[in-house]
Amino acid sequence: MKFRTTLILLAIFLVLLAVVILVEHRSEKVQEKKEAAEKLTDFKADEVEKLSLKKEDGSVITLKKKDQGGWQLIEPLEAEADDYEANSLAENFASLRIDRVVEEQATDLAAYEIPKKEVRLWLKGQGEPLLIQVGMENPLDNALYARRADRSQVVLLPSYIKYSLDKKVFDLRKKDILKFETGKVQSIELKAKDSTWKVKREGDSWFFVQPLQALASKYQIDNLLDSLSGLRAKEFLAEEKDRERLKLFGLDQPEFTVSLGLPDSQEIVFYINRKDNKVIATTSLARKIIEVESQIATDLGKKVDELREKKVAVFNSWEAVGLSLKKEALVLNAFREKVREKGQEQDKWFLDGEGSKKEAADEAKIESLLRNLEYLEADEFIDRPASLQDYGLEPPALEIQIRLAPADQAQKDVQLLISPEDNQKKQVIIKNRDLPYLFRVKSDFLAEIPTKIEDWKQAPDSNK
């Protein structure tokens, strides 16, 4: 009896389950049908292989996807397309929603000014393009009257489509045609009417090799490279450069010539000139002449002194693991090491005490001096000094050595020799061991220098 009841209940359950599945299936089909009815197009953007926009004046812009990826402009001219703009166009016309249906069986398309504009979309695997014809704007909400050529409906499309339809050739062109990989550049040489210089990359740094031997500002040189690589066309002035066009825009004798040295003796040369309130550019690898933003001329017009590294020593204070001072009879050595306190590992500063005994240091004072040295900048450079003795550096009044442990790099030292203070000018002269020139700097930082080892010892009650 119980077995029979179980079979009956199981049968009822299966029937109910089948009903639920059927209802859900039908609901899904109804929903899919409803969603399909709300779309003028229903495909994915990456299915578009070619598209064209026909304007009200009859002109046509056509873009085609390249075999290797990206887009090419093929009409009204052949040029590299802006991939972002081309992909945005494809996305805007894929799964294009309808605001509402105006007429199911439209007979008078002229009443809607259809077709003022047309969009053709060639989809992967389909021979004939999908044609969308667009008419006038609805004055109430700026929606656009439109139809698919293979349907009888006239519908209203959302107003944002207007921006896609109004794209011009310039909007769809690739504008960063002078782009290059900045990380591959090994040297930069600039020739201008008022300035000529050359820098070379050495590890993570840039060094001037002309007109002097000096450390360049990594920030400034890297920014200059980024600016050159990021130049974008404001206007295309010539599609094919030749001698006549170079002369027309003054690029045969440009204001700035910038040669970028690449691996394997390769080179890119930028030619940049100012003419008729425009900054005009091309390169040895580009066929076109373009107008670019004027800021690049300002950047290239900087003098060597503006591009030099003004910091006495380029380092990060948080990477310091040792600090030594020598001043008259005072010799002070501080070092940072990891210690475990209250179950946690921390970095602590210590001083070398008597008998190789380490003593807790006043960390705030050490780190304050390190930060001051990190941001210490030249008021003036002294290039090609004849003798260190002439500047009070042989012997120095103060010697500072900073030991650094950068992440994932070998330890290195910064050694600074410091002259006696000029009490009248409140300046000192500093020699960085790694550089062939001297720095004249403000002497404020000397207030941070201890006069005795006790000045840097941790106060007895500071841990309480």
C-alpha positions in Angstrom: 0.0 0.0 0.0 2.8 2.4 1.0 4.7 1.5 -2.2 1.6 2.3 -4.3 1.2 5.7 -2.6 4.8 6.5 -3.2 4.4 5.8 -6.9 1.3 8.0 -7.1 3.1 10.9 -5.4 6.2 10.5 -7.6 3.9 10.6 -10.7 2.2 13.7 -9.5 5.6 15.3 -8.8 6.9 14.5 -12.3 3.7 15.9 -13.9 4.1 19.1 -11.9 7.8 19.4 -12.7 7.0 18.9 -16.4 4.4 21.7 -16.2 6.8 24.0 -14.5 9.6 23.4 -17.1 7.1 23.9 -19.9 5.8 27.1 -18.5 9.4 28.4 -17.9 10.4 27.4 -21.4 7.4 29.2 -22.9 8.2 32.3 -20.7 11.8 32.3 -21.9 10.6 32.0 -25.5 8.1 34.9 -24.9 10.8 37.0 -23.3 13.3 36.3 -26.1 10.6 37.2 -28.7 9.8 40.4 -26.8 13.5 41.4 -26.5 14.0 40.6 -30.2 11.0 42.8 -31.1 12.7 45.7 -29.1 15.9 45.6 -31.2 16.5 46.8 -34.7 19.7 44.7 -34.9 20.8 41.7 -32.9 24.4 40.7 -33.4 27.7 41.0 -31.6 30.1 43.9 -32.4 33.0 41.6 -33.2 30.9 40.0 -36.0 31.2 43.3 -38.0 33.9 43.0 -40.6 33.1 46.2 -42.5 30.9 49.2 -42.1 30.0 52.3 -44.0 28.3 55.6 -43.2 26.6 57.4 -46.0 26.0 61.1 -45.2 23.2 63.4 -46.2 25.4 65.0 -48.9 26.0 61.5 -50.5 29.6 61.2 -49.2 30.6 57.8 -47.8 33.0 56.7 -45.1 34.0 53.1 -45.1 36.0 51.1 -42.5 37.2 47.6 -42.9 38.6 45.2 -40.3 42.2 44.1 -41.1 43.2 40.5 -41.2 45.8 41.0 -38.4 43.3 42.9 -36.3 42.4 46.6 -36.0 40.6 48.7 -38.5 41.5 50.4 -41.8 39.8 53.4 -43.4 39.3 52.6 -47.0 36.9 55.3 -48.2 37.2 58.2 -49.1 40.9 57.6 -48.5 43.2 54.8 -47.3 44.5 55.4 -43.8 44.9 53.7 -40.5 41.7 53.9 -38.5 41.3 54.8 -34.8 40.5 51.3 -33.4 38.7 52.7 -30.4 36.4 54.9 -32.6 35.8 52.0 -35.1 34.9 49.5 -32.4 32.6 52.0 -30.7 30.8 52.4 -34.0 30.4 48.7 -34.3 29.1 48.4 -30.7 26.6 51.2 -31.2 25.0 49.5 -34.1 25.1 46.0 -32.6 22.0 45.1 -30.5 20.5 48.4 -31.4 17.4 49.0 -29.4 14.2 50.6 -30.7 12.6 53.5 -28.7 9.3 52.6 -30.2 7.6 51.4 -33.4 6.0 54.3 -35.4 4.5 52.2 -38.2 4.4 48.5 -38.8 3.7 48.8 -42.5 5.2 52.1 -43.7 4.3 53.2 -47.2 5.4 56.8 -47.3 9.1 56.9 -46.2 9.5 60.4 -47.5 7.3 61.6 -44.7 10.1 60.6 -42.3 12.8 61.9 -44.7 14.1 58.3 -45.0 16.8 57.8 -46.2 18.7 61.0 -45.2 21.6 58.8 -44.0 22.5 55.1 -44.3 24.6 52.6 -42.4 25.8 49.4 -44.0 27.1 46.6 -41.9 28.9 43.6 -43.4 28.7 40.7 -40.9 30.9 37.6 -40.7 29.6 34.8 -42.8 27.0 37.0 -44.7 27.4 38.1 -48.3 25.1 41.1 -48.3 25.3 44.0 -45.9 22.6 44.8 -43.4 21.2 48.2 -44.4 19.8 50.7 -41.9 18.2 53.8 -43.3 17.9 56.9 -41.1 15.6 59.9 -41.5 14.8 63.1 -39.7 14.9 63.8 -36.0 11.7 63.7 -33.9 11.4 67.3 -32.6 10.0 66.2 -29.3 13.0 64.1 -28.0 15.6 64.2 -30.9 15.1 60.5 -31.5 15.7 59.4 -35.1 13.2 57.9 -37.5 14.8 54.8 -39.2 14.1 51.5 -40.8 15.9 48.3 -41.8 15.8 47.9 -45.5 14.6 44.3 -45.1 11.7 45.2 -42.9 8.5 47.3 -43.4 8.6 49.0 -39.9 9.5 52.6 -39.3 10.9 53.0 -35.8 12.4 55.6 -33.5 16.1 55.1 -32.5 17.7 56.7 -29.4 19.2 60.1 -30.0 22.8 59.0 -29.1 23.0 57.3 -32.5 23.2 60.7 -34.1 26.7 61.1 -32.8 27.8 57.9 -34.5 26.1 59.0 -37.8 27.8 62.4 -37.7 31.4 61.0 -37.4 33.8 62.7 -39.8 36.8 61.2 -41.5 39.1 62.9 -39.1 37.2 61.5 -36.1 37.7 58.0 -37.4 41.4 58.3 -38.4 44.3 57.1 -36.3 45.8 60.2 -34.9 48.9 58.9 -33.0 50.7 58.0 -36.2 54.1 59.0 -34.7 53.9 56.6 -31.7 56.9 54.5 -30.7 58.0 52.4 -27.7 59.7 54.8 -25.3 61.3 51.9 -23.3 63.4 51.0 -26.4 65.0 54.5 -26.8 68.7 54.4 -25.8 69.7 58.0 -26.7 68.1 61.3 -27.5 69.8 64.1 -29.5 68.2 67.5 -30.0 69.3 70.1 -32.5 67.6 73.4 -32.4 68.5 77.0 -33.3 69.3 77.9 -29.6 70.2 74.6 -28.1 71.9 71.3 -28.9 72.2 68.4 -26.5 72.4 64.6 -26.3 71.5 62.2 -23.5 72.1 58.5 -23.2 70.3 55.9 -21.1 72.4 54.2 -18.4 70.3 51.7 -16.5 67.4 53.6 -15.0 69.1 57.0 -15.5 69.7 59.5 -18.3 73.1 61.2 -18.6 74.1 64.2 -20.7 77.0 63.5 -23.0 76.7 66.8 -24.9 77.3 69.7 -24.3 78.6 68.5 -20.9 78.8 65.3 -18.7 75.9 65.5 -16.2 73.0 63.6 -14.8 69.7 64.5 -16.5 66.4 64.6 -14.8 64.8 61.2 -15.4 61.4 62.7 -14.8 61.9 65.4 -17.5 63.5 63.2 -20.1 60.9 60.4 -19.6 58.1 63.0 -19.9 59.7 64.4 -23.1 59.7 60.9 -24.6 56.1 60.3 -23.5 55.1 63.6 -25.1 56.8 62.7 -28.4 55.3 59.2 -28.5 51.9 60.6 -27.6 51.7 63.3 -30.3 48.3 63.2 -31.9 47.2 64.9 -35.1 45.0 67.9 -34.7 44.9 68.1 -38.5 46.4 66.1 -41.4 48.3 68.6 -43.5 49.8 66.3 -46.1 49.1 62.6 -46.9 52.4 62.1 -48.6 55.5 64.1 -47.7 57.9 65.1 -50.4 60.5 67.8 -50.8 58.0 70.4 -51.9 55.7 69.8 -49.0 58.6 69.6 -46.5 59.7 73.0 -47.7 56.1 74.4 -47.6 55.8 73.6 -43.9 59.4 74.5 -43.1 60.4 70.9 -42.3 63.3 71.0 -44.6 65.0 73.2 -42.0 62.9 72.6 -38.9 63.1 74.5 -35.7 63.7 71.2 -33.8 65.3 67.9 -35.0 65.1 65.1 -32.5 67.0 61.9 -33.1 66.0 58.8 -31.1 68.6 56.0 -30.9 67.2 52.5 -30.8 68.8 49.1 -30.4 70.7 47.6 -33.4 71.7 51.1 -34.6 68.1 51.9 -35.6 66.9 55.5 -35.4 63.7 57.6 -35.5 64.1 61.3 -36.4 61.4 63.8 -35.5 61.1 67.0 -37.5 59.1 69.7 -35.7 58.5 73.3 -36.8 56.4 76.3 -35.8 54.7 78.1 -38.6 51.5 80.3 -38.9 50.6 79.6 -35.3 50.8 75.9 -35.8 53.2 73.3 -34.6 53.9 70.9 -37.5 55.5 67.5 -37.3 56.6 64.4 -39.2 59.2 61.7 -38.7 61.7 59.7 -40.7 59.3 56.8 -40.6 56.0 58.7 -41.3 54.6 59.4 -44.7 52.3 62.2 -43.4 52.7 65.7 -42.1 50.4 66.7 -39.3 49.6 69.5 -36.9 50.2 68.7 -33.3 49.6 70.4 -29.9 51.9 73.4 -29.3 53.1 72.1 -25.9 55.8 69.9 -27.5 57.6 73.0 -28.9 57.7 74.4 -25.3 59.1 71.1 -24.0 61.7 70.9 -26.7 62.7 74.6 -26.1 63.9 73.9 -22.6 67.6 74.7 -21.9 70.1 72.1 -20.7 70.1 73.5 -17.2 66.3 73.0 -17.0 66.7 69.4 -17.9 69.5 68.6 -15.5 68.9 66.6 -12.4 69.0 69.2 -9.6 68.9 66.7 -6.7 72.3 66.3 -5.1 71.6 62.5 -4.8 68.8 60.6 -6.4 67.5 58.0 -3.9 64.5 57.1 -1.8 64.9 57.7 1.9 62.9 54.6 2.8 65.4 52.4 1.1 68.2 53.6 3.4 69.7 50.8 5.7 72.8 52.7 6.8 74.0 56.2 7.5 77.5 57.3 8.4 78.7 60.8 9.4 82.3 62.1 9.8 82.7 65.6 11.1 85.9 66.6 12.8 86.3 64.2 15.7 82.8 62.8 15.4 82.3 59.5 13.6 78.7 58.3 13.8 77.4 55.1 12.3 73.7 54.2 12.2 72.1 51.1 10.7 68.6 49.8 10.2 67.7 46.2 10.9 64.6 44.1 11.5 63.6 43.2 15.1 60.7 41.3 16.5 58.7 43.2 19.1 55.3 42.2 20.6 55.1 39.3 18.1 55.6 41.6 15.0 58.6 42.2 12.8 59.6 45.9 12.6 62.5 48.0 11.1 64.5 49.8 13.8 67.5 52.2 13.7 70.5 51.5 15.9 73.8 53.2 16.6 77.2 51.6 16.8 78.1 52.1 20.4 81.3 51.4 22.4 82.8 48.0 22.1 80.7 47.0 19.1 77.6 47.3 21.2 74.5 48.6 19.4 72.3 51.2 21.0 68.7 52.2 20.1 68.7 55.4 17.9 66.3 58.3 17.7 64.6 57.2 14.5 62.7 60.5 13.9 66.0 62.5 13.8 67.7 60.0 11.4 64.7 59.8 9.1 64.3 63.6 9.1 67.9 64.0 7.9 67.5 61.4 5.2 64.4 63.1 3.9 66.3 66.5 3.9 69.1 64.9 1.9 66.7 63.1 -0.5 65.2 66.5 -1.5 68.3 68.6 -1.4 68.6 70.5 -4.7 71.3 72.7 -6.4 71.0 76.5 -6.3 73.9 76.4 -8.8 76.1 73.8 -10.6 79.9 74.1 -10.6 81.0 72.2 -13.7 84.6 71.0 -14.4 86.0 72.1 -11.0 89.8 72.4 -11.2 90.5 71.4 -7.6 88.3 70.1 -4.8 90.7 71.9 -2.4 89.7 75.2 -3.9 86.1 74.6 -2.7 86.9 73.3 0.8 86.3 69.7 -0.1 89.8 68.3 0.3 89.4 67.6 3.2 85.7 68.1 3.6 84.1 69.7 6.7 81.5 66.9 6.7 81.3 63.5 5.0 78.0 61.6 4.7 77.6 58.1 3.4 74.1 56.5 2.8 73.8 52.8 2.3 70.8 51.8 0.2 69.0 48.5 -0.3 66.5 49.0 -3.2 64.0 46.2 -3.7 65.3 43.6 -6.1 68.6 45.4 -6.6 72.1 45.2 -5.2 73.0 47.4 -2.3 74.7 50.7 -3.2 76.2 53.7 -1.5 75.7 57.4 -1.8 78.8 59.4 -0.7 78.6 63.2 -0.2 81.5 65.5 0.6 80.4 68.8 2.2 82.4 72.1 2.4 82.5 74.5 5.4 79.4 76.7 5.5 79.4 80.1 3.8 77.8 82.0 6.7 77.0 85.1 4.6 75.3 83.2 1.8 74.0 80.4 4.0 75.3 77.9 1.4 77.6 74.9 1.2 79.3 73.1 -1.7 78.7 69.4 -2.1 80.5 66.8 -4.1 78.6 63.6 -5.0 81.3 60.9 -5.4 79.5 59.5 -8.5 79.3 62.8 -10.4 82.1 64.9 -12.0 80.7 68.3 -10.9 79.7 70.2 -7.7 76.5 71.5 -6.2 76.0 74.8 -4.4 73.1 74.3 -2.1 71.3 76.0 0.9 72.9 75.0 4.2 69.6 74.6 6.2 70.0 70.9 6.4 73.1 71.3 8.6 70.8 72.0 11.5 70.0 68.2 11.4 73.6 67.1 11.8 74.4 65.9 15.4 77.3 67.4 17.3 77.8 64.3 19.4 76.6 60.7 19.4 74.2 61.3 22.3 72.1 63.7 20.1 70.9 60.6 18.1 70.5 58.2 21.0 66.9 57.1 21.8 65.6 58.8 25.0 65.4 56.4 27.9 61.7 56.8 28.4 60.7 56.9 24.7 59.4 53.3 24.7 57.2 53.6 27.7 
